[in-house]
Amino acid sequence: MLGDGIFFVAIAWQTYRLSNVPTALSLVGFSWSLPMVLFVLVGGVMSDRFDRRWVLVTADAIRGVSLTLMGLLAITGMMELWHLVALAAVFGVGQAFFGPAIGAIVPDIVPKHLLVEANSLDNFVRPMAERLVGPALGGFIVAVGAPDTGAGLAFLIDAGTFVISALVVLNMAPIPKQAGEPGTRSLIREIREGVSFVRGRTWLWATLVSAA
């Protein structure tokens, strides 16, 4: 989450270094967000079909590689706007798979009587890290680095946070699949069931519409 906060600042700074036009930042933001919208349902199905630890590690690897490439291109001065757009899209794909898996794995590893406390902790740490400490740290890193390489340094530090995340997840004990979990059903069918589940619960679809 700290890394995500750093990323918010670094990607905006890097975009304006490449093209000081507001539409450039819009393009990068769109390329980052679109894959999350397109693949989040697929990510949800994958988190049900496979060991969620490996879904998380794969998502960390995808984002870590994209950030490493961003950092190297930025520091070497080879970064162009289309590079940033493409790599931001790859980063968004990783986030689309990470989000459902991290949400679904919590009940697997936390006893039922502690779920309220666990979710409260998450909802306290997330805004603190992503919206306060992380962006402040990102701004500090960009400022400490040279004008042309500060964002690249921030990207590389952010990439390192995904390495830490992957190592921590790999140290979790394997979580056996529960009996009756989906195995051979079609991807489309499972997505339809998920959409139907949400549509049948007003508090869910109303929350999603409000957030959107």
C-alpha positions as CSV (number, residue, x, y, z in Angstrom):
1,M,0.0,0.0,0.0
2,L,2.9,2.3,0.7
3,G,4.2,1.4,-2.8
4,D,0.9,2.3,-4.3
5,G,1.0,5.7,-2.7
6,I,4.5,6.3,-4.1
7,F,3.3,5.2,-7.5
8,F,0.4,7.8,-7.5
9,V,3.0,10.6,-7.2
10,A,5.7,9.1,-9.4
11,I,3.5,8.4,-12.4
12,A,2.0,11.8,-12.4
13,W,5.4,13.5,-12.2
14,Q,6.9,11.2,-14.9
15,T,3.9,12.0,-17.2
16,Y,4.4,15.7,-16.9
17,R,8.1,15.4,-17.5
18,L,7.4,13.6,-20.8
19,S,4.4,15.8,-21.9
20,N,3.3,18.9,-20.0
21,V,-0.3,18.5,-21.3
22,P,-3.2,17.5,-19.1
23,T,-4.6,15.1,-21.7
24,A,-1.3,13.1,-21.4
25,L,-2.0,12.4,-17.7
26,S,-5.6,11.5,-18.7
27,L,-4.3,9.0,-21.2
28,V,-2.0,7.4,-18.8
29,G,-4.7,7.2,-16.1
30,F,-7.2,5.7,-18.6
31,S,-4.6,3.0,-19.7
32,W,-4.0,2.2,-16.0
33,S,-7.7,2.0,-15.1
34,L,-9.2,0.2,-18.1
35,P,-7.5,-3.1,-17.6
36,M,-8.7,-3.1,-14.0
37,V,-12.3,-2.7,-15.2
38,L,-11.9,-5.3,-18.0
39,F,-10.1,-8.0,-16.0
40,V,-11.4,-7.7,-12.4
41,L,-14.2,-10.2,-13.0
42,V,-11.7,-12.6,-14.5
43,G,-9.4,-12.0,-11.6
44,G,-12.3,-12.9,-9.2
45,V,-12.8,-16.2,-11.0
46,M,-9.1,-17.0,-11.0
47,S,-8.9,-16.3,-7.2
48,D,-11.7,-18.9,-6.7
49,R,-10.1,-21.5,-9.1
50,F,-6.5,-21.4,-7.9
51,D,-4.5,-21.1,-4.8
52,R,-5.0,-17.5,-3.9
53,R,-1.4,-17.2,-2.7
54,W,-0.1,-17.9,-6.3
55,V,-2.6,-15.4,-7.8
56,L,-1.3,-12.8,-5.4
57,V,2.4,-13.6,-6.2
58,T,1.7,-13.6,-10.0
59,A,0.0,-10.2,-9.6
60,D,2.9,-8.9,-7.6
61,A,5.3,-10.2,-10.3
62,I,3.4,-8.5,-13.1
63,R,3.3,-5.2,-11.3
64,G,6.9,-5.5,-10.1
65,V,8.2,-6.1,-13.7
66,S,6.2,-3.2,-15.1
67,L,7.6,-0.9,-12.5
68,T,11.1,-2.1,-12.9
69,L,10.9,-1.3,-16.6
70,M,9.4,2.1,-15.9
71,G,12.2,2.9,-13.5
72,L,15.0,1.7,-15.9
73,L,13.5,3.6,-18.8
74,A,13.1,6.8,-16.7
75,I,16.5,6.7,-15.2
76,T,18.3,6.1,-18.5
77,G,16.3,8.8,-20.2
78,M,14.8,6.4,-22.8
79,M,11.2,6.7,-21.5
80,E,8.6,7.9,-24.0
81,L,4.9,8.6,-23.4
82,W,3.8,5.4,-25.2
83,H,6.1,3.4,-22.9
84,L,4.4,4.8,-19.9
85,V,0.9,4.2,-21.3
86,A,1.7,0.5,-22.2
87,L,3.4,-0.2,-18.9
88,A,0.6,1.5,-16.9
89,A,-1.8,-0.9,-18.7
90,V,0.3,-3.9,-17.6
91,F,0.3,-2.6,-14.1
92,G,-3.5,-2.3,-14.2
93,V,-3.8,-6.0,-15.2
94,G,-1.8,-7.0,-12.2
95,Q,-4.1,-4.9,-9.9
96,A,-7.2,-6.5,-11.5
97,F,-6.0,-9.9,-10.3
98,F,-4.6,-8.8,-7.0
99,G,-7.7,-7.0,-5.7
100,P,-10.2,-9.9,-5.7
101,A,-7.5,-12.4,-4.4
102,I,-6.5,-10.2,-1.5
103,G,-10.1,-9.7,-0.5
104,A,-11.0,-13.3,-0.8
105,I,-7.9,-14.6,1.1
106,V,-8.7,-12.8,4.3
107,P,-11.5,-15.2,5.5
108,D,-9.1,-18.0,4.6
109,I,-6.4,-16.9,7.0
110,V,-8.4,-15.0,9.7
111,P,-10.7,-16.8,12.2
112,K,-14.3,-15.8,11.7
113,H,-14.6,-14.2,15.1
114,L,-11.7,-11.8,14.2
115,L,-12.9,-10.8,10.7
116,V,-14.4,-7.5,11.9
117,E,-11.1,-6.5,13.6
118,A,-9.1,-7.6,10.5
119,N,-11.3,-5.5,8.2
120,S,-11.1,-2.6,10.6
121,L,-7.3,-2.8,10.5
122,D,-7.3,-2.9,6.7
123,N,-9.6,0.1,6.5
124,F,-7.3,2.0,8.9
125,V,-4.0,1.1,7.3
126,R,-5.1,1.4,3.6
127,P,-5.9,5.2,3.5
128,M,-3.1,5.9,5.9
129,A,-0.6,4.2,3.6
130,E,-2.1,4.9,0.2
131,R,-3.3,8.4,0.6
132,L,-1.0,10.0,3.3
133,V,2.3,8.3,4.1
134,G,2.8,6.8,0.6
135,P,2.3,9.9,-1.5
136,A,4.4,12.0,1.0
137,L,7.2,9.4,0.7
138,G,6.8,9.5,-3.1
139,G,7.1,13.2,-3.2
140,F,10.2,13.1,-1.0
141,I,11.8,10.4,-3.3
142,V,11.0,12.4,-6.4
143,A,12.4,15.6,-4.9
144,V,15.6,13.9,-3.6
145,G,16.3,12.4,-7.0
146,A,17.4,14.5,-10.0
147,P,14.5,16.2,-11.9
148,D,14.9,13.6,-14.7
149,T,15.4,10.5,-12.6
150,G,13.4,11.1,-9.4
151,A,10.3,9.4,-10.7
152,G,12.5,6.5,-12.0
153,L,14.0,6.0,-8.5
154,A,10.5,6.0,-7.0
155,F,9.3,3.4,-9.6
156,L,12.2,1.1,-8.6
157,I,11.6,1.5,-4.9
158,D,7.9,0.7,-5.5
159,A,9.0,-2.4,-7.5
160,G,10.9,-3.5,-4.4
161,T,7.8,-3.3,-2.3
162,F,6.2,-5.9,-4.6
163,V,9.2,-8.2,-4.1
164,I,8.6,-7.9,-0.3
165,S,4.9,-8.6,-0.8
166,A,5.5,-11.7,-2.9
167,L,8.0,-13.1,-0.3
168,V,5.5,-12.5,2.5
169,V,2.7,-14.2,0.6
170,L,4.9,-17.2,-0.3
171,N,5.6,-17.7,3.4
172,M,2.0,-18.3,4.1
173,A,1.0,-21.9,4.7
174,P,-0.8,-23.4,1.6
175,I,-4.6,-23.0,1.9
176,P,-6.4,-26.2,0.8
177,K,-9.4,-25.7,-1.6
178,Q,-12.7,-26.3,0.1
179,A,-15.0,-29.1,-1.1
180,G,-17.5,-27.8,-3.6
181,E,-15.4,-25.0,-4.9
182,P,-15.6,-24.4,-8.6
183,G,-13.3,-26.4,-10.7
184,T,-14.4,-27.2,-14.3
185,R,-17.2,-24.8,-14.8
186,S,-16.8,-22.3,-17.6
187,L,-15.3,-18.9,-17.0
188,I,-18.3,-17.1,-18.5
189,R,-20.7,-19.0,-16.4
190,E,-18.9,-18.1,-13.2
191,I,-18.8,-14.4,-14.2
192,R,-22.5,-14.5,-14.8
193,E,-23.1,-16.1,-11.4
194,G,-21.0,-13.4,-9.8
195,V,-22.9,-10.6,-11.6
196,S,-26.3,-12.3,-10.7
197,F,-25.2,-12.5,-7.0
198,V,-24.4,-8.8,-6.9
199,R,-27.6,-7.8,-8.7
200,G,-29.6,-9.7,-6.2
201,R,-28.2,-7.7,-3.2
202,T,-29.1,-4.1,-3.2
203,W,-26.4,-3.1,-0.7
204,L,-23.8,-4.5,-3.0
205,W,-24.8,-3.1,-6.4
206,A,-25.8,0.3,-4.8
207,T,-22.3,0.5,-3.2
208,L,-20.6,-0.3,-6.5
209,V,-22.7,2.2,-8.4
210,S,-21.9,4.9,-5.8
211,A,-18.2,4.2,-5.8
212,A,-18.2,4.2,-9.7
